[in-house]
Amino acid sequence: MSATAPALTPRKGWRRVLRPATLVLVALAVWLVVVALVLLWARNDATEGLAMVEAAQDRSSPEDLLEGRATEPLVKARTSFQSSSRLMGSPVLAPLRVLPVVGRQLRSGRALTQAAAEISGIGVDVVGEAKQSLSKPHASGPERIVLMRDLSRLSAGAEARLRSVELGPERALVGPLASKRRELEEKLTDARTGLRDSGTALEGLAGLLEGPRRYLVLAANNSEMRSGSGMFLSAGELQTANGDLSLSEFRPTGELTVPPEVAPPIEDGDLAARWGSLIPNREWRNLGLTARFPANAALASRMWTAVGGRPVDGVLALDPITLRGVLRATGPVRVDDKTVSAENVDDLLLHDQYAGIESVTDVQTGRREQLGEIAKSALEALQQRDWDLGGLAAGLADAARGRHLLAWSSRPAEQRAWSAAKVDGTLGANSLVVSVLNRGGNKLDRFLDVEAKLRFERKEDTNSATLEVLLQNTTPDGEPGYVAGPYPGTGVGAGDYVGLLSVNVPAKADAVTVEGRETFAAAGPDGPTKVVAVPVTVRKGSAQSVVVRFRLPPDHPALRVEPSARVPATRWTTPGASFDSEAVREIEL
């Protein structure tokens, strides 16, 4: 037999092959664990950053800005986002970044965290600079103008910085990442819009203060409602020059009826067509039949000159809620031997000033409307005292959100400022407004609870909407005659509510009907919306339900539920939400 070479044993051969493979697999496993940990830490940092941003948003009131309360969470947010961005750029992840799909996700994630860190940093700078500006003296008129313009420039500069923020790749992203990118893009757009609007509004306010300007001021009473505001029961003039303001004595609008021979024409076609029969161009208390304040204000400015007033640059409307905001800043004022404060002004103006007045036809009652007197005293306090700037800004912001403060100007630049400040009282094509207009000559709106319930039924080619409005008259016994009525000729008893339910629906709505009603007080186009109005009578202690139906296209955008300026506010129930209409709310169909 011939000798043969010994063969390798299977164990030794596989050991030599497996040893390097095992090392590769172990290294790969370790690398994957590290990658997972790095990504987890990056995600946790980003989540913490988002939480800090939300905390900063919760501390964004004027008082918070003055105290700098948003700075700490914004600094923490910037730190967290910077940490997340560094982790996303770690060399450990370098092999993944060269891959065509995974790499795009990593690059996008890092770009988003870098953008969030940059946005947070801009927020830190803005809060700091705003605090510094707001801490400057603002007692004199010129100082107020300088403050407004400083804040306007700050807003414009921050908006410009936000324009340069890059969000990274947006195509071919996985679902969660694409969603986060869209969310950040929307927030960035909202922030830029808010800063741009703030800058425009502040510059407009500076122009108004610098003057000279003359504005007609309409004092509205929410115990006798119109559409989107209280009834305008007194009027006066506001003059501004070099930052100083002066307010004339107010006159009851009941004494300012415009003679027919000098009554200005109703230039707004929809106002004339829907409500012209109630002569809003002669009777001030019939202004506000439409919720579109520009139409009401433009007509009011011409009516003012028709009764001998001087031409005005614009019109302001304010009510007790606005005065509450002013008094919150100035402290109490004395009016007719009464101490009027932010705590009691609502009750005084909406009810208590009528105590003891038993006749609804008392010719002296119009002269007893105290809102104008209190407004004059509060304005004088702003001129003469040190006051809380943050409190004033917060109070006026609350009033503006609920349509308790409205402004219109014949000057285009100034009108753009009021639009930016969201006090122009306009309606949009998607607006939904529920108003109850008092026609009983009493002051019962304080006791009329209004609840609106909205629901949708989706079909192939339409969204069918049902809006049920429940009116409940809670007038108590013992109310003075001027509050409870009855007004002669209404045919109802004391405490009974007589009015019109008016509903504005989006422009594209069709098949608008009111259940059980075939005739309407008003129906048809109302600016960018459609309106339908029907008479209602709600006896004392009873309730009435009115159902309005309309249809919307299947692709119709969100509805914009507008505040009504009622006190107490209308309560809304919509799919997935319940709220009081104290500010605009978006309702998805």
Phi, psi and omega in degrees: 000141179272151179284144178236152179290141179293137180278150174294139177285148179303320183297313182294324180293313180292329180296317180295327180283318186285332186301308178293326179295319179297317179298320179296316181295319179297314179299320179296318180296317179297316180299317179297322178296315180297317178303313180299318180293318180298315179295322178295315179297320179298318179295317180298319178295318179295319178297317177297322178297317179297320178298320179291326176297316178297321177297321178294320179298325178289349181241043186249015177289163178304321178297320179297320179296318180298324181270352180069029186289341180276349186296310184302309179296327178292321176298315178297322178297314179300316180298317181294316180293322177297318177298316179298319180296318178298318179296320179294336178264011182299143176302334179302328184268001184305316179300329181284330185291340180274349179287144188294323184262306181298321181299321178298320180295318180294318179296321178293316180300317180293320179298321180292319179290324175297317179296317180297321177296319180294317179297318178298319178297319176298320177300318178301314181296316182296314180299317180296315181291323178295318178299317180297317180293316183291340180276353179287157178301142180217026182283324183268160180301309179301324179296324178294320179296315179300317180299313181300318183287325175300313181293326177296315178295323178299316179297315181296318180295319179294321179297320178297319178295321180293332178298333184273356181288128179258133182261357177082190185304144178237350182262150174058040176264150177290159187312302182300320181290319177299321179296316179295323179294316178299319180298315180293322179297319179295317179295322179294318178297316179298319180296316179295318178297317180298317178293319179296315179295320179298316179299317179295316181296317181294321177294321177296318178295321177299318178296320178297315181294321181294319175063202357285141179224153172228122180240139168283130179249122178256123179267120186255140179248117184282358173277353177220093195273151165241195184275109179079007176193168171284171178291140180276102188257348175208159186216146178208181181244135172253130176241140178231145176194128177053036176087353179263149182234144174222140184238129181285174170295145179271148178243139177296133180292338176298340178262006184245021180305132185277124177301144184302329184288343179242005182297129180290150177293152176276100187283336178282114186299319181291321176298317180295317184288321184277322192231007184301331181295341179267013176042058178294347177277358177239322185255108183302327183286354173256008164289157181085014175287333169256149178281358181276099185299322179304322178294317179294316186291317180299320177293318180299322181297324179284325176296325181297315178290331180294333179260016174101000177287158178283150178304142184242156177275340183188184183224134171246142172237132179219158183223183183303330181292324175297315180296326176300319178296320179292315181293334175299328181272320187273336191089178186296155173232161179256127179222121179050050178064017175246145172267118184250125183228174177298335183280332185242356186295324180299307182298321181298309187281330182272347184207303195294335181293345181264002181302131177087353178269107187265344183252125178286349180256012179301116185292343180275349187297320180303326180285347182269355176298118191261359183300316180298318180296318180292321177300318179296316180294320180294321179293321177297323177296322177297326181285327193254341188248164162282136183218167186276104182298316180296319179296319178296313180299317180294317181296317179290327177295318177299317180297318181295319181299327183262013182066026176273349176226121183229149183216143176219146177222146174281349178272120185304317182296320180291321178295324175297325178295317180293327176294317179296326180278358180062036176240015184279346176067029178274163172247155177247174183294343180252011184289144172232120186230132173245120180231146172237116185261124181285125178238014186261359180067023180238192181234051189263359183296334176299332184254006179261108176280131181238124178233132181242126179242121185242132176218159183234150171232114185274128173237178187304311189247012183196160169249115178268123182252138174238122180244112177257125179248118181256123179249124181234123182267110184253022182304124179280167174289156173086008179287144178298156185300327181290333177278312189270342185080199008273153174274136181304136176092352180279337179076016179236169183268176178300134179086356178275140183259124177241128181194195177235131169269120182242130181233122171263130180240164182302155185301326183273003177291144173225178181052046181280120181224157173240121186304126177079003181242136177243341177241151187227150173289329176203145177198132177138191182298140175222085186063230181278005181238182169240144182236147171222133183226137180226149177291147175222145172227120182241108182293154178306128179080005181242180181223158177218139179246134176236130183247123178247133179238146176203164180240147179232152176299153182296335181260018183294136179291179182302145173282149179247099179282117184269147175293155185254349185070011177288152174227109002287159185292154174297135177266132182244141168234119181231169179305111176085005183205147171227137184197161170268141185278067178260001177196166178296137175230136176268130182240114177286140179282000000 
